[in-house]
Amino acid sequence: MVTPSIASAQVSIVQFSFAADLLGAPQPVKVCISGLEFPGEVIVANR
């Protein structure tokens, strides 16, 4: 299996928030790499 290097792939920007009311809460994200979508979530932790 050959995986293209990230330099040759197109990657979308993942947007999430550092807003105080969202700390510790899951934020859904979707990453697009070379036309394929990968759903997930980001949790921003408070120190």
GUKE-961056 format. One record per residue (C-alpha): residue number from 1; x, y negated, z. Coordinates in pm, whole numbers. Last residue first. Layout:
N
<rec><pos>NUM</pos><xx>X</xx><yy>Y</yy><zz>Z</zz></rec>
...
REM end
This chain:
47
<rec><pos>47</pos><xx>-524</xx><yy>-2394</yy><zz>3198</zz></rec>
<rec><pos>46</pos><xx>-864</xx><yy>-2393</yy><zz>3032</zz></rec>
<rec><pos>45</pos><xx>-909</xx><yy>-2123</yy><zz>2770</zz></rec>
<rec><pos>44</pos><xx>-1022</xx><yy>-2178</yy><zz>2411</zz></rec>
<rec><pos>43</pos><xx>-1212</xx><yy>-1869</yy><zz>2297</zz></rec>
<rec><pos>42</pos><xx>-1200</xx><yy>-1802</yy><zz>1923</zz></rec>
<rec><pos>41</pos><xx>-1432</xx><yy>-1567</yy><zz>1737</zz></rec>
<rec><pos>40</pos><xx>-1424</xx><yy>-1342</yy><zz>1437</zz></rec>
<rec><pos>39</pos><xx>-1543</xx><yy>-1306</yy><zz>1079</zz></rec>
<rec><pos>38</pos><xx>-1302</xx><yy>-1207</yy><zz>799</zz></rec>
<rec><pos>37</pos><xx>-1389</xx><yy>-1326</yy><zz>450</zz></rec>
<rec><pos>36</pos><xx>-1196</xx><yy>-1205</yy><zz>143</zz></rec>
<rec><pos>35</pos><xx>-1122</xx><yy>-1459</yy><zz>-132</zz></rec>
<rec><pos>34</pos><xx>-744</xx><yy>-1447</yy><zz>-92</zz></rec>
<rec><pos>33</pos><xx>-778</xx><yy>-1493</yy><zz>284</zz></rec>
<rec><pos>32</pos><xx>-1096</xx><yy>-1654</yy><zz>413</zz></rec>
<rec><pos>31</pos><xx>-1125</xx><yy>-1688</yy><zz>790</zz></rec>
<rec><pos>30</pos><xx>-1465</xx><yy>-1720</yy><zz>958</zz></rec>
<rec><pos>29</pos><xx>-1502</xx><yy>-1853</yy><zz>1310</zz></rec>
<rec><pos>28</pos><xx>-1755</xx><yy>-1808</yy><zz>1590</zz></rec>
<rec><pos>27</pos><xx>-1679</xx><yy>-1999</yy><zz>1910</zz></rec>
<rec><pos>26</pos><xx>-1676</xx><yy>-1794</yy><zz>2229</zz></rec>
<rec><pos>25</pos><xx>-1710</xx><yy>-2003</yy><zz>2545</zz></rec>
<rec><pos>24</pos><xx>-1419</xx><yy>-2051</yy><zz>2787</zz></rec>
<rec><pos>23</pos><xx>-1391</xx><yy>-2421</yy><zz>2710</zz></rec>
<rec><pos>22</pos><xx>-1690</xx><yy>-2533</yy><zz>2497</zz></rec>
<rec><pos>21</pos><xx>-1815</xx><yy>-2812</yy><zz>2727</zz></rec>
<rec><pos>20</pos><xx>-1465</xx><yy>-2956</yy><zz>2750</zz></rec>
<rec><pos>19</pos><xx>-1432</xx><yy>-2997</yy><zz>2373</zz></rec>
<rec><pos>18</pos><xx>-1127</xx><yy>-2815</yy><zz>2229</zz></rec>
<rec><pos>17</pos><xx>-1323</xx><yy>-2723</yy><zz>1916</zz></rec>
<rec><pos>16</pos><xx>-1285</xx><yy>-2469</yy><zz>1639</zz></rec>
<rec><pos>15</pos><xx>-1211</xx><yy>-2480</yy><zz>1267</zz></rec>
<rec><pos>14</pos><xx>-1008</xx><yy>-2218</yy><zz>1085</zz></rec>
<rec><pos>13</pos><xx>-853</xx><yy>-2359</yy><zz>767</zz></rec>
<rec><pos>12</pos><xx>-877</xx><yy>-2127</yy><zz>468</zz></rec>
<rec><pos>11</pos><xx>-593</xx><yy>-1912</yy><zz>336</zz></rec>
<rec><pos>10</pos><xx>-485</xx><yy>-1868</yy><zz>-25</zz></rec>
<rec><pos>9</pos><xx>-229</xx><yy>-1595</yy><zz>-65</zz></rec>
<rec><pos>8</pos><xx>117</xx><yy>-1623</yy><zz>-226</zz></rec>
<rec><pos>7</pos><xx>292</xx><yy>-1760</yy><zz>82</zz></rec>
<rec><pos>6</pos><xx>100</xx><yy>-1515</yy><zz>302</zz></rec>
<rec><pos>5</pos><xx>290</xx><yy>-1228</yy><zz>144</zz></rec>
<rec><pos>4</pos><xx>88</xx><yy>-985</yy><zz>-61</zz></rec>
<rec><pos>3</pos><xx>27</xx><yy>-643</yy><zz>95</zz></rec>
<rec><pos>2</pos><xx>138</xx><yy>-338</yy><zz>-99</zz></rec>
<rec><pos>1</pos><xx>0</xx><yy>0</yy><zz>0</zz></rec>
REM end
